[in-house]
Amino acid sequence: MSSENGQGDGGGGEGAPPEQLALIRESVRKAKVPRAKPRTWRGAALAEELPVARVLVDKGVLHLDRYFDYAVPAELDADAQPGVRVRVRFGAGRGRVREGRREGGGLIDGFLIERLAESDYSGPLAALAQVVSPEPVLSPELLGLARAVADRYAGSLADVLQLAVPPRNARAERRPSPAPLPPPPMPAVGTWARYERGDAFLRALASGASPRAVWNALPGPGWSEEVARAVAATLASGRGALVVVPDGRAAARVDAALTAVLGEGRHALLTADAGPEKRYAEWLAVRRGAVRAVVGTRAAMFAPVRDLGLVAVWDDGDDSHSELHAPQPHARDVLLLRAAQDKCAFLMGGWSCTVEGAQLVESGWARPLVATREQVRGAAPLVRTVGDQDLARDEAARAARLPTLAWQAVREGLRHGPVLVQVPRRGYVPRMACAACRAPARCRHCAGPLEARDGGALWCGWCGQEESAWHCPECGGFRLRAQVVGARRTAEELGRAFPAVPVRTSGREHVLDTVPGTPALVVSTPGAEPVAEGGYAAALLLDGWAMLSRPDLRAGEDALRRWIAAASLVRPQGSGGTVVVVAEPTLRPVQALVRWDPVGHAVRELAERAELGFPPVSRMAAVAGAQEALAGFLAAVELPREAEVLGPVPLPVTPAGRARRPGAPPPGEQWERALIRVPPGRGAALASALKAAQAARMARGGSGAAGAAVWVRIDPPDIG
């Protein structure tokens, strides 16, 4: 026993200190009673002015896609302003009313939309439970955009706002944003002078006008600087600018270009790589008006830029621009809605050109922004082709699956710098084509892709009808062939053929951003090609049929886009740059690559789709689910009179353990899919009908097969 303990136990008289337990008890008695947050606001006074709050609850179900009224307690009056995050109790019925106010229900997040003097609801109102933060994050402009996106894609407003407003971070919210900088001066024209109307486009932006252009960029790395100059011209007019790119690598290039043109502190970078706190801080700086320019990946399409003067999207054909979460909007379409809503300038650019871009130009909504043919020829590499006849005569190609021309191009290119080898990703599904002219085999009824089922019978992948007497409309042939994927061991074969040359790979988990300009073989999947210092000396585009034979409406357009993206990294023809593409030379995408004419290819594709009623000329929706659930949904939906239903047809079963693609059935389940097509101008009616049917179905609930999930997607990017 210590001396202190001995002293404490010894006396026991009046002057003896009390035991420690007694001290603790006494301190507890004197402490103030902790004030817990009330579970209800029973008896609390309401706000004197505008005591009703209209709230959007965060319930992403269609039959609850509306606003709900709540009472505003006086204690929350100051913080409960339109646009703030709130928490409310949701789900209490009329039976849970005390002293004239509804109580109970689970706490749920939401946004306060507006304050009102009285409610349209005749019954008692529940009260706001909490104002999460007094920071207004939902502006009327952003709310209007989210509602337009929800209506276009047959989704709920709550789901769109989950994509538009990032999760709250308290530390980032407490930090003040920097003071806004004055508008920068008008930038120099720079490389925009290479385009026929480039100078006029920049001057229009700087003057406060709102030009709309579809931009076919010249090959090379100069596109990021040109985007930065367009942003700088918009900022010079006192307005804001928004740029959406497909991936983080492209965002980093535009970020560096904006820093070089504008300096530090004038723009924000919104990508997932930044982390939640930094990204939310950047988003708040934009929302507060401290920053007027934004560059980011697809989530940035909702960035709340003040006084928006320009929206721009780069490489709109990239799959990354399509959101994976409901209602799965596409960045291009969201920016088109913003351009119409804010009456601002619009710029859609890329090395290639999509059919949607060609449609914007043909309709007169946008103007083309292209270079002269002399400029194109001076910037593009030499493109050479190798077809099946060349491969059949080439013994080396039959043995190694690489033609002699490709070997020669690699050998010559390695003398001067790195060589890029593009190999398609695994997983492309074969489709049928004419054995003579390679024209895709399509259904006579709906022009969908024909597929070979068990027993050799041909079926349409869209409407499901059997085709027993097919013949090629191009050449009259009757023989079909299934296109196959090329070599799987390209990198290994090249490594063995050139043992003294380093081989670098880029794709999937490991994507290279840049490679040095020294001789090396760079094997990459499409979209993962690194930028070489000084450009590649040569490029091989292998297994062209692997991309051209995809059972998808966009197979040719997508193959050309990926080829041009890779070829744009090669040095110009005047500097010895050469591209070899292994595909049938007579095919339209291959010829467009040889001529470097993506715009002409897009225009011809648009004309064909208009003749056959394909998107984007028509609007289309995909509806998928179990057989009984899908049949019930199609029977209940009140489609527009002009709607045409194709199918349903069975979908491939997702194997267990494999990642599930958006819209694919759960592993092991057999789903069917129907396509619904409407003519131009009826897309809004189609979306409204599908949304109403889905909302009614969710409101009824149910169990069993009839209550199983039904997946609805407007304008799916992969319709077959």
C-alpha positions in Angstrom: 0.0 0.0 0.0 1.4 3.4 -0.9 1.7 6.2 1.6 -1.1 8.2 -0.1 -3.5 5.3 0.3 -2.4 4.9 3.8 -3.2 8.5 4.6 -6.6 8.3 3.0 -7.6 5.2 5.0 -6.1 6.2 8.3 -8.0 9.1 9.7 -11.6 8.6 9.0 -12.3 12.0 10.7 -14.0 15.2 9.4 -10.9 16.5 7.7 -10.3 13.4 5.8 -10.7 13.7 2.0 -13.7 11.9 0.5 -13.1 8.7 -1.3 -12.7 9.0 -5.1 -16.0 7.3 -5.9 -17.8 10.0 -3.9 -16.0 12.7 -5.9 -17.1 11.1 -9.2 -20.7 10.9 -8.0 -20.7 14.5 -6.9 -19.3 15.7 -10.2 -22.0 13.8 -12.1 -24.7 15.4 -9.9 -23.4 18.9 -10.7 -22.9 18.4 -14.4 -25.5 19.8 -16.8 -27.9 17.3 -18.2 -26.8 16.5 -21.8 -29.3 17.8 -24.4 -30.2 15.0 -26.8 -31.6 15.8 -30.2 -35.4 15.3 -30.0 -36.8 12.4 -31.9 -39.8 14.5 -32.8 -40.7 18.1 -32.7 -43.9 17.7 -30.7 -44.7 21.0 -29.0 -41.9 22.9 -30.8 -42.8 26.4 -32.2 -42.9 26.7 -35.9 -41.3 29.4 -38.0 -43.3 32.6 -38.2 -42.7 33.2 -41.9 -42.9 30.5 -44.6 -43.4 27.6 -42.1 -43.7 25.0 -44.8 -40.6 23.4 -46.5 -41.0 21.5 -49.7 -38.5 18.6 -49.7 -37.2 16.1 -52.2 -36.5 13.0 -50.3 -33.6 10.8 -51.3 -35.8 7.8 -52.4 -34.8 6.8 -55.9 -38.1 5.1 -56.8 -40.3 6.3 -59.5 -43.6 6.3 -57.7 -42.1 8.7 -55.1 -40.6 11.0 -57.6 -42.2 14.2 -56.3 -41.9 16.7 -53.5 -43.2 16.3 -49.9 -44.2 19.1 -47.5 -42.8 19.4 -44.0 -43.2 21.9 -41.2 -40.2 24.2 -40.3 -39.5 24.4 -36.6 -38.5 27.9 -35.4 -35.1 26.5 -34.2 -34.2 25.6 -37.8 -35.7 28.7 -39.4 -32.4 30.4 -40.1 -30.6 27.4 -41.6 -33.5 25.8 -43.5 -33.0 27.7 -46.7 -33.6 26.5 -50.3 -30.8 24.3 -51.6 -29.6 22.9 -48.2 -29.4 19.2 -47.2 -31.9 18.2 -44.6 -33.0 15.1 -42.8 -36.7 14.2 -42.4 -38.8 11.4 -41.1 -40.4 9.5 -43.9 -43.0 6.8 -43.8 -45.3 7.9 -41.0 -49.0 7.3 -41.7 -52.0 9.3 -40.8 -52.5 7.0 -37.7 -49.3 8.5 -36.1 -50.5 12.0 -35.4 -50.1 13.7 -32.0 -51.3 17.1 -31.2 -52.0 17.8 -34.8 -48.5 16.8 -36.1 -47.4 13.6 -37.8 -44.6 11.7 -36.0 -42.5 8.7 -36.6 -41.0 7.2 -39.7 -37.3 6.5 -40.5 -34.8 9.3 -40.9 -33.9 9.9 -44.5 -31.8 12.5 -46.4 -33.2 15.1 -48.7 -32.9 18.5 -50.3 -35.0 21.5 -49.3 -36.4 22.9 -52.5 -38.4 25.9 -51.4 -40.2 27.5 -48.5 -43.9 28.2 -48.6 -46.5 30.0 -46.6 -48.9 27.1 -46.7 -49.1 23.5 -48.0 -51.4 22.0 -50.6 -51.6 18.9 -48.3 -54.7 19.1 -46.1 -53.4 16.7 -43.4 -50.9 17.3 -40.6 -47.3 17.8 -41.5 -44.3 16.2 -40.0 -41.5 18.6 -39.1 -37.9 18.8 -40.4 -35.7 16.7 -38.2 -32.4 18.3 -39.0 -30.6 20.7 -41.3 -27.5 18.7 -42.2 -25.6 21.8 -43.2 -26.5 25.4 -43.9 -24.4 25.3 -47.1 -26.8 25.6 -50.2 -25.7 23.0 -52.6 -28.7 22.7 -54.9 -29.3 25.8 -57.1 -32.4 26.3 -59.1 -30.3 25.9 -62.3 -29.0 22.5 -61.2 -32.4 21.4 -60.1 -33.9 22.3 -63.5 -31.1 20.4 -65.2 -31.6 17.3 -63.0 -35.3 17.3 -63.7 -34.7 17.6 -67.5 -32.3 14.6 -67.3 -34.6 12.5 -65.2 -37.5 13.1 -67.7 -35.3 12.4 -70.7 -34.0 9.1 -69.4 -37.2 7.9 -67.6 -35.5 8.1 -64.2 -36.1 9.7 -60.8 -34.9 13.1 -59.8 -33.3 11.7 -56.6 -31.2 9.3 -58.7 -30.0 12.2 -60.9 -29.1 14.4 -57.9 -27.0 11.6 -56.5 -24.9 11.9 -59.6 -25.0 15.7 -59.6 -24.2 16.6 -56.0 -21.2 14.9 -54.4 -21.4 13.5 -50.9 -20.8 16.1 -48.1 -17.4 16.4 -46.5 -17.6 18.6 -43.3 -13.9 19.5 -43.3 -14.0 20.7 -46.9 -17.2 22.6 -46.2 -15.7 24.5 -43.3 -12.8 25.8 -45.3 -13.4 29.1 -47.2 -13.0 29.1 -50.9 -10.5 31.5 -52.5 -11.6 34.9 -53.8 -12.5 34.9 -57.5 -10.0 36.3 -59.9 -10.7 38.9 -62.5 -11.4 37.7 -66.1 -8.2 36.9 -68.0 -7.3 38.7 -71.3 -8.3 37.3 -74.6 -5.8 34.5 -75.5 -3.8 34.2 -78.7 -5.4 32.2 -81.5 -2.5 29.7 -81.4 -3.1 26.4 -83.2 -6.7 27.3 -83.8 -5.5 29.1 -86.9 -5.1 25.7 -88.5 -8.9 25.4 -88.8 -11.0 27.3 -91.3 -13.2 29.0 -88.7 -11.0 28.6 -85.6 -10.2 32.3 -85.2 -13.8 33.3 -85.6 -14.9 30.7 -83.1 -12.5 32.1 -80.4 -13.5 35.7 -81.1 -17.2 34.8 -80.8 -16.5 33.2 -77.4 -14.5 36.2 -76.2 -17.3 38.6 -77.3 -19.9 36.9 -75.2 -21.6 35.1 -78.1 -22.7 31.4 -78.0 -21.5 29.6 -81.1 -22.2 25.9 -81.4 -19.6 23.7 -83.2 -18.7 20.1 -84.0 -14.9 20.1 -84.0 -12.9 17.5 -86.0 -9.4 17.9 -84.4 -6.2 17.4 -86.3 -4.0 14.5 -85.2 -1.4 15.2 -82.6 -1.2 16.3 -79.0 -2.4 19.9 -79.7 -6.0 19.3 -78.9 -5.7 19.9 -75.1 -4.1 23.3 -75.7 -6.8 24.2 -78.2 -9.5 23.3 -75.6 -7.7 25.5 -73.0 -7.7 28.5 -75.4 -11.4 28.1 -76.0 -12.0 28.1 -72.2 -9.7 31.1 -71.8 -11.7 33.0 -74.5 -14.9 32.2 -72.6 -13.5 33.4 -69.3 -12.3 36.6 -71.0 -16.0 37.4 -71.7 -16.8 37.1 -67.9 -18.5 33.8 -68.2 -17.8 30.3 -67.0 -16.7 27.2 -69.0 -17.1 23.4 -68.5 -15.1 20.7 -70.2 -15.9 16.9 -69.9 -13.3 14.3 -71.0 -13.6 10.5 -71.0 -10.8 9.6 -68.5 -8.3 10.9 -65.9 -5.4 10.9 -68.4 -7.2 13.3 -70.7 -8.3 15.4 -67.8 -4.7 15.7 -66.6 -3.7 16.9 -70.1 -6.4 19.6 -70.2 -5.5 20.5 -66.6 -1.9 21.1 -67.5 -2.9 23.1 -70.6 -5.3 25.3 -68.7 -2.5 26.0 -66.1 -0.2 26.9 -68.9 -2.7 29.2 -70.6 -4.5 30.7 -67.6 -2.1 30.3 -64.7 -2.9 28.9 -61.2 -6.3 29.3 -59.5 -8.6 29.8 -62.4 -10.0 26.3 -62.9 -11.0 23.2 -61.0 -10.2 19.6 -61.7 -13.1 17.2 -60.9 -12.0 13.6 -61.1 -12.5 10.6 -58.8 -8.7 10.3 -58.4 -8.7 13.5 -56.2 -10.4 11.8 -53.3 -13.7 12.8 -51.6 -12.4 15.7 -49.5 -10.4 17.5 -52.2 -13.0 16.8 -54.9 -15.8 18.3 -52.7 -13.7 21.3 -51.9 -13.1 21.9 -55.6 -16.8 21.4 -56.3 -17.7 23.9 -53.5 -15.3 26.5 -55.0 -17.2 26.1 -58.3 -20.6 26.3 -56.5 -19.6 29.4 -54.6 -18.3 31.2 -57.7 -14.7 31.2 -56.7 -13.7 29.3 -59.8 -15.4 29.8 -63.2 -13.8 27.0 -65.3 -14.1 23.2 -64.7 -12.5 20.2 -66.4 -13.4 16.7 -65.3 -14.7 13.2 -66.2 -18.3 12.4 -66.8 -19.5 13.3 -63.2 -18.4 16.9 -64.0 -21.2 17.2 -66.5 -23.4 18.5 -63.6 -20.8 20.9 -62.2 -22.6 24.1 -61.0 -20.6 26.6 -63.0 -21.7 30.2 -62.5 -22.8 32.2 -65.6 -22.1 29.2 -67.9 -20.8 30.4 -71.3 -19.3 27.2 -72.8 -19.9 23.5 -72.5 -17.4 21.2 -74.3 -17.1 17.4 -74.6 -14.0 15.6 -76.0 -14.3 12.3 -77.7 -18.1 11.8 -77.1 -18.1 8.4 -78.7 -16.0 6.9 -75.8 -17.9 4.5 -73.6 -16.7 6.2 -70.5 -19.1 9.1 -71.2 -22.1 6.9 -70.5 -23.0 6.8 -66.8 -23.3 3.3 -65.2 -25.7 4.3 -62.5 -29.4 5.0 -62.9 -30.8 6.6 -65.0 -27.5 6.2 -67.0 -27.3 9.5 -68.8 -24.7 10.2 -71.4 -22.4 13.2 -70.9 -23.0 14.5 -74.5 -26.8 14.6 -74.1 -26.5 16.3 -70.6 -24.3 19.0 -72.1 -26.7 19.5 -75.0 -29.5 20.0 -72.4 -27.3 22.5 -70.6 -26.5 24.4 -73.8 -30.2 24.7 -74.5 -31.1 25.5 -70.8 -28.4 28.1 -70.3 -28.2 29.4 -73.9 -24.5 29.0 -73.9 -21.9 27.9 -76.4 -21.4 24.2 -77.3 -18.2 22.5 -78.5 -18.1 18.7 -79.3 -14.6 17.7 -80.4 -12.6 14.6 -81.2 -10.1 13.2 -83.6 -13.0 11.3 -85.1 -16.7 12.2 -85.6 -19.7 10.4 -84.2 -23.0 10.0 -86.0 -24.6 12.3 -83.3 -22.1 15.0 -84.3 -23.0 14.6 -88.0 -26.7 14.9 -87.1 -26.1 18.1 -85.2 -24.4 19.6 -88.2 -26.9 18.3 -90.7 -29.8 19.7 -88.7 -28.1 23.1 -88.6 -28.0 23.2 -84.8 -24.2 23.3 -84.9 -21.5 24.4 -87.4 -18.6 22.2 -88.5 -15.2 23.2 -87.3 -12.7 21.4 -89.5 -9.3 22.0 -91.1 -8.5 22.1 -94.8 -7.4 19.0 -96.6 -3.9 20.4 -96.9 -3.7 20.8 -93.2 -5.0 17.2 -92.7 -2.5 15.7 -95.1 0.3 17.6 -93.4 -0.6 16.4 -89.9 -1.7 12.8 -90.5 0.6 9.8 -90.9 0.7 7.5 -94.0 -1.9 4.7 -93.6 -1.4 1.4 -95.4 -3.8 -1.6 -95.4 -3.4 -5.4 -95.4 -6.5 -7.4 -96.4 -7.3 -11.1 -96.4 -5.9 -11.7 -99.9 -2.6 -10.3 -98.8 -2.7 -12.6 -95.7 -3.5 -15.6 -97.9 -0.4 -15.0 -100.0 1.8 -14.3 -97.1 3.4 -17.5 -95.5 4.8 -15.5 -92.6 1.3 -14.1 -91.8 -0.3 -17.5 -91.7 2.4 -18.7 -89.3 2.6 -15.7 -87.0 -0.7 -13.9 -87.7 1.3 -10.8 -88.7 1.7 -9.8 -92.4 5.1 -9.1 -93.9 4.2 -5.4 -94.3 3.6 -5.2 -90.6 7.0 -6.7 -89.8 8.7 -4.3 -92.2 6.9 -1.3 -90.6 7.9 -2.4 -87.1 11.5 -2.9 -88.2 11.7 0.4 -89.9 9.9 2.3 -87.2 12.2 0.9 -84.5 15.1 2.6 -86.1 13.7 6.0 -85.4 11.6 5.7 -82.2 8.8 3.7 -80.4 6.2 1.6 -82.3 2.6 1.3 -81.1 0.8 -2.0 -81.5 -3.0 -1.8 -80.9 -4.6 -5.2 -80.1 -8.4 -5.4 -79.5 -9.7 -6.3 -76.1 -10.9 -9.8 -75.4 -14.6 -10.5 -75.3 -15.8 -9.2 -78.7 -18.7 -11.3 -79.8 -18.6 -12.7 -83.4 -21.4 -11.8 -85.8 -22.4 -13.0 -89.2 -21.3 -11.4 -92.5 -21.3 -12.1 -96.2 -18.4 -14.4 -97.0 -17.8 -12.6 -100.3 -18.0 -8.9 -99.6 -18.1 -8.9 -95.8 -21.2 -6.8 -95.5 -22.9 -7.4 -92.1 -25.9 -9.8 -92.3 -29.0 -8.0 -91.1 -32.7 -8.9 -90.6 -35.1 -8.2 -93.5 -37.8 -7.1 -91.0 -36.0 -4.7 -88.6 -32.4 -4.6 -90.0 -31.1 -6.0 -86.7 -27.9 -8.2 -86.7 -28.3 -11.9 -87.6 -26.9 -14.5 -85.2 -26.3 -18.2 -85.7 -28.0 -20.4 -83.1 -27.6 -24.1 -82.5 -28.3 -26.1 -85.5 -27.1 -23.4 -87.9 -30.4 -21.5 -88.0 -30.2 -17.7 -88.3 -32.1 -15.5 -85.9 -32.4 -11.7 -85.5 -30.7 -10.4 -82.4 -33.4 -7.6 -82.1 -36.8 -8.9 -83.1 -36.1 -12.7 -82.7 -37.5 -13.7 -86.1 -35.9 -16.6 -87.9 -34.2 -15.9 -91.3 -34.2 -19.0 -93.6 -33.5 -17.4 -97.0 -30.9 -14.8 -96.5 -28.9 -13.3 -99.3 -26.5 -10.4 -99.4 -28.2 -7.2 -100.6 -24.7 -5.8 -101.7 -23.3 -8.6 -103.9 -26.1 -11.2 -104.0 -24.1 -13.8 -102.2 -25.7 -16.6 -100.1 -22.7 -17.7 -98.1 -22.1 -16.4 -94.5 -19.0 -16.4 -92.4 -18.5 -15.8 -88.7 -15.9 -13.1 -88.0 -13.2 -14.2 -85.5 -11.0 -12.5 -83.0 -7.3 -12.2 -84.0 -4.1 -13.4 -82.2 -4.1 -13.5 -78.4 -0.3 -13.7 -78.0 0.7 -10.6 -80.1 3.0 -9.2 -77.4 4.8 -12.5 -76.8 5.3 -13.0 -80.6 6.7 -9.5 -81.0 8.9 -9.9 -78.0 10.4 -13.1 -79.5 10.8 -11.5 -82.9 12.6 -8.4 -81.5 14.5 -9.7 -78.5 16.8 -6.7 -78.1 13.8 -4.2 -78.0 11.9 -3.5 -74.8 8.2 -4.4 -74.8 5.8 -2.3 -72.8 2.1 -3.1 -72.3 -0.7 -0.8 -71.5 -4.3 -1.8 -70.7 -6.8 -2.8 -68.0 -5.2 -2.6 -64.6 -1.9 -1.1 -65.8 -2.4 1.9 -68.1 0.7 3.9 -69.1 0.3 7.7 -69.6 3.5 8.4 -71.5 6.5 6.5 -72.9 9.9 7.9 -73.8 10.8 8.5 -77.4 13.4 5.8 -77.5 12.9 2.6 -79.6 10.5 0.2 -77.9 7.4 -1.8 -78.7 4.3 -0.5 -76.9 1.4 -3.1 -77.0 -1.9 -1.5 -76.0 -5.6 -2.2 -75.9 -7.9 0.5 -77.5 -8.2 3.5 -75.4 -5.1 2.8 -73.3 -2.5 4.0 -75.7 0.2 6.1 -74.0 1.5 9.3 -75.5 5.1 9.0 -76.9 7.6 11.8 -76.6 7.9 13.2 -80.1 5.2 10.8 -81.4 5.4 7.2 -82.5 7.4 6.3 -85.5 4.9 3.7 -86.6 1.7 1.9 -85.4 0.2 -1.5 -86.1 -3.6 -1.8 -85.9 -4.1 -5.5 -85.6 -7.1 -7.8 -85.9 -9.4 -5.2 -87.4 -12.2 -7.7 -87.8 -12.3 -8.2 -84.0 -13.7 -4.7 -83.7 -15.6 -4.5 -87.0 -17.4 -7.8 -86.3 -18.9 -6.8 -83.0 -22.7 -7.4 -83.0 -23.4 -3.7 -82.5 -24.8 -0.9 -84.5 -21.8 1.3 -83.7 -19.1 -1.3 -84.6 -17.8 0.5 -87.7 -18.0 3.9 -86.1 -16.3 2.7 -82.9 -13.6 0.9 -84.8 -12.7 4.0 -86.9 -12.7 6.1 -83.7 -10.2 3.8 -82.0 -8.0 3.5 -85.0 -7.9 7.3 -85.5 -7.2 7.8 -81.8 -4.2 5.5 -82.1 -3.0 6.8 -85.4 -3.2 10.4 -84.1 -0.3 9.6 -81.8 1.9 8.8 -84.8 4.3 11.3 -86.3 3.1 13.0 -89.6 3.8 11.4 -92.9 6.4 14.1 -93.6 8.4 12.9 -90.5 8.2 9.2 -91.6 5.1 8.2 -89.6 3.4 5.1 -90.9 0.2 3.2 -89.8 -0.6 -0.3 -90.9 -4.1 -1.5 -90.4 -4.9 -5.3 -90.8 -8.5 -5.3 -92.1 -10.3 -5.6 -95.4 -9.3 -2.5 -97.4 -12.6 -2.2 -99.2 -14.6 -1.7 -96.0 -16.0 1.8 -95.4 -14.2 2.4 -92.0 -10.9 1.3 -93.4 -11.3 3.6 -96.4 -12.2 6.5 -94.1 -9.0 5.8 -92.1 -6.9 5.7 -95.3 -8.4 9.0 -96.5 -8.5 10.4 -92.9 -12.1 11.4 -93.4 -14.1 10.6 -90.2 -16.6 13.3 -91.0 -17.5 11.7 -94.4 -17.9 8.3 -92.7 -20.2 9.7 -90.1 -22.3 11.5 -92.7 -22.8 8.3 -94.7 -23.6 6.3 -91.5 -26.2 8.9 -90.6 -27.8 8.6 -94.1 -28.0 4.8 -93.8 -29.5 5.0 -90.3 -32.1 7.5 -91.4 -33.1 5.1 -94.2 -33.4 2.1 -91.8 -34.8 4.0 -88.8 -31.8 3.5 -86.5 -30.7 5.8 -83.7 -29.9 8.7 -83.5 -32.5 9.4 -86.2 -35.0 7.5 -84.2 -35.3 7.2 -80.4 -35.0 3.7 -78.9 -35.4 2.2 -75.5 -34.3 -1.3 -74.2 -36.5 -3.1 -71.7 -35.2 -6.3 -70.1 -36.2 -8.7 -67.4 -37.4 -12.2 -66.7 -39.9 -13.5 -69.3 -43.1 -13.2 -67.2 -42.1 -9.8 -65.7 -41.2 -8.4 -69.1 -44.4 -9.6 -70.7 -46.4 -8.1 -68.0 -44.6 -4.8 -68.3 -45.1 -4.6 -72.1 -48.8 -5.4 -71.7 -49.3 -2.6 -69.1 -47.3 0.2 -70.7 -49.3 2.7 -72.9 -46.8 3.3 -75.7 -47.1 6.1 -78.2 -49.1 5.1 -81.3 -46.0 5.3 -83.5 -44.0 2.9 -81.3 -42.6 -0.3 -82.8 -41.7 -3.2 -80.4 -38.9 -5.4 -81.6 -38.6 -8.8 -79.8 -38.4 -9.9 -77.1 -35.3 -12.0 -77.6 -33.3 -13.9 -74.9 -30.2 -12.3 -73.5 -27.0 -14.3 -72.9 -26.8 -15.7 -69.4 -24.2 -14.0 -67.2 -21.8 -16.7 -65.9 -21.3 -16.9 -62.2 -18.3 -15.1 -60.9 -18.0 -12.7 -63.9 -18.6 -9.0 -63.6 -22.1 -8.0 -64.5 -22.4 -5.4 -67.2 -25.1 -2.6 -66.9 -28.4 -4.1 -68.0 -27.2 -7.7 -68.0 -29.2 -10.3 -66.1 -28.0 -11.4 -62.7 -25.6 -14.4 -62.8 -27.4 -17.6 -63.8 -30.8 -15.9 -64.6 -32.4 -16.0 -68.1 -33.6 -12.6 -69.1 -35.2 -11.4 -72.3 -34.9 -8.0 -74.0 -37.3 -6.0 -76.1 -36.4 -2.9 -78.1 -39.0 -0.1 -78.5 -38.4 2.3 -81.4 -40.2 5.6 -82.1 -39.7 8.2 -84.9 -38.1 11.6 -84.3 -39.9 13.9 -82.0 -41.6 11.2 -80.0 -38.7 10.4 -77.6 -40.2 12.4 -74.8 -43.5 10.6 -75.1 -41.8 7.2 -75.1 -39.8 8.1 -72.0 -42.9 9.4 -70.2 -44.8 6.2 -71.0 -42.1 3.9 -69.8 -41.6 6.0 -66.6 -45.3 5.9 -65.8 -45.5 2.2 -66.3 -42.4 1.5 -64.2 -43.8 3.8 -61.4 -47.1 2.1 -61.4 -45.4 -1.3 -61.3 -43.2 -0.2 -58.3 -46.2 1.2 -56.5 -48.1 -2.1 -56.7 -45.1 -4.0 -55.4 -45.9 -7.7 -55.6 -43.8 -10.8 -55.4 -42.9 -13.7 -57.5 -42.0 -13.5 -61.2 -44.5 -10.8 -61.9 -42.8 -8.6 -59.3 -39.3 -9.3 -60.5 -37.0 -6.5 -61.7 -37.5 -4.9 -65.1 -34.7 -2.8 -66.5 -35.4 0.2 -68.6 -32.8 2.2 -70.5 -33.3 5.1 -72.9 -31.0 5.3 -75.9 -28.7 2.4 -74.9 -25.3 2.6 -76.4 -25.1 -1.1 -77.3 -28.3 -2.2 -78.9 -26.8 -4.9 -81.3 
